[in-house]
Amino acid sequence: MSLIPSWFGGRRGDASDPFSLDLSDPFKDFPFPSSSLSASPLRGNSAFVNTRIDWRETPEAHLFKADLPGLKKEEVKVEIEDDRVLQISGERKVEKEDKNDKWHRVERSSGKFMRRFRLPDNAKMDHVKASMENGVLTVTVPKVEEKKPEVKAIQISG
């Protein structure tokens, strides 16, 4: 008995070996509405909107890292708003469509993205730096040095 119903296509496998199944795309011949990706494989793919960003705090700074594969630094904006908001945005352009091409699968996302983060009070807003290397954007927001209480020794008389 197969773990995967036969409507997924391909051959049936051994229930004890789930990797023995040869699956095909179950939606290959499904008639999607004209507004979907099947109308044009390059339109409407906006999963890029959900760009994931890590925010890590060290004793010296707040570090933001975003994986932006295939983007150039000119296609990304890093901005600071007056109300202590860091905004990271950009756009991955849709690949040029050639009428002679036959697309089999479109999984790489395109479109605009924008993420906003309210920075804490200890952020040095005028010292923010950003760099991009190998498709990874790193934004460094230094922290204001914590003032250590000044201890003054009082001489005891008497």
N, C-alpha and C positions, 0 to 999 in steps of 0.2 A: 504494500500500500504506500502510495506516495505522500510526502508531507505537503507538496505543492499541488493544487488542483490542476487538472489537465488544461484548463482554459488559459493558463500562462504559456502554453505552447511548449515545444521542445519535447524531449523524451522523458519518460518517467524514470525516476531514480530509485535507488534502494533507500528505504526509510531510515536505515541505520547509517547512511552516508549522505548527508544533505548536500555535500559538494559534488555529488555525482550527477546533479541535474544540469541540463543544458538549456538555460532559459533564453527566450527571445523577448523582445519588447512587447508587452501585452497591449500597448496603446498604439502600435505601429499603424494599423489601418482604421483606427477609431476616428469618426468624422467630428472634429472639433469645430466650434463656431468660427466664423470668419475673423473674429477679433482675437483669436488665440495665436499661439506661435506657429500653428500649422499653416496659417495664411501666408506668413513670411517668416522664415526661421530666424530672422535677425531683428524683428520688431517686438517691442514689449518685454524684453527680458531684463527686468529691473531688480533682480535679486541682489545686485551690487549695493542696493540701498541699505542692506543689513550688514554693512562693514563692521567687523568686530574690532574693538580697540581695548587694549589692556591699560590699566591705570595702576601704577605702582608708586608708593611713597617710600623714599629713603630718608635718612636723617638730613640730607642736604637739599632734596628736590622732589618734585612730583614728575614722574616719567610716564608719558603716553606712547604706546607703540601700536601701530596699525599696519597690518599686512595689506599692501596695495600692489599686487603683482601686475606687471605690464603697464603701470602708470609712470609717467615722467614727472619730475618735480614741478614742471610748468603746468601740469594738469591738476595739481592739488593746491588748496588754499588753507592757510592756518591763520586765524584771526583771533584777536582778543577784544571783547566788547567792554564798555565802561563798567558794566555791572558784574565784573569778574567772571565772564563767561568765555571759555575757550571753545572756538568753533573750528572744526576740521571738515572740509568739504572738497568735492572734486567731481570729475566725470570721466568715465571710460566710454569713449566713442564706439559706436556700432561699426563693426568691420564692414568694409565696402562690399556691397553685394554685386556679384556678376551674374547676369542672366544665364550664362552657360554652366554655372556651378550647380551641382546637385548636393544639397546638404543632407547628411544622414543623421546628425545629432548636433544640437546647439546646447551646450551646458555652461560655457563661459558666460558670465553675466556682464551686462553693460548698463549704462545709465548713470544717473547722478546719485551722490550720497552726501549726507551731512550728519554730523554728530556734534552735540553740544554738551559741555561739562561746566558746571558751576564750580569755580575754584575756591578753596578755603581762604580764610583771612591771612594765612601765613605765606601766601604766594607772592613772589616779587613779580608783579605784572609787567614791569618795564625791562625785565631781563630774560624774557622767554626766547628760547632758541629752538630751531627745527632743522632736522637733517634727514636725508633720504638716501638709503643705500640698499641695493639689491631688492628693491620693491618693499622695503620696510621703512615707514615714516616714524621717526622718533622726535617727540616734542618734549623738551626739558623746561620745566618751570621751577626755577630756584625758589627756595624757601627763605623767608626772613629769618635771620639769626635770632634765636631766642635769647633775650637778655637775661643773663644770670644775675641773680640778686647780688648787689654789691655788699660785701661784708666789711664793716668798719670796726676795727677793734677799739674798744673803749677801755682806757686805762682806769684802773680802780685806785682811788686815792685812799689814804688812811693809814 
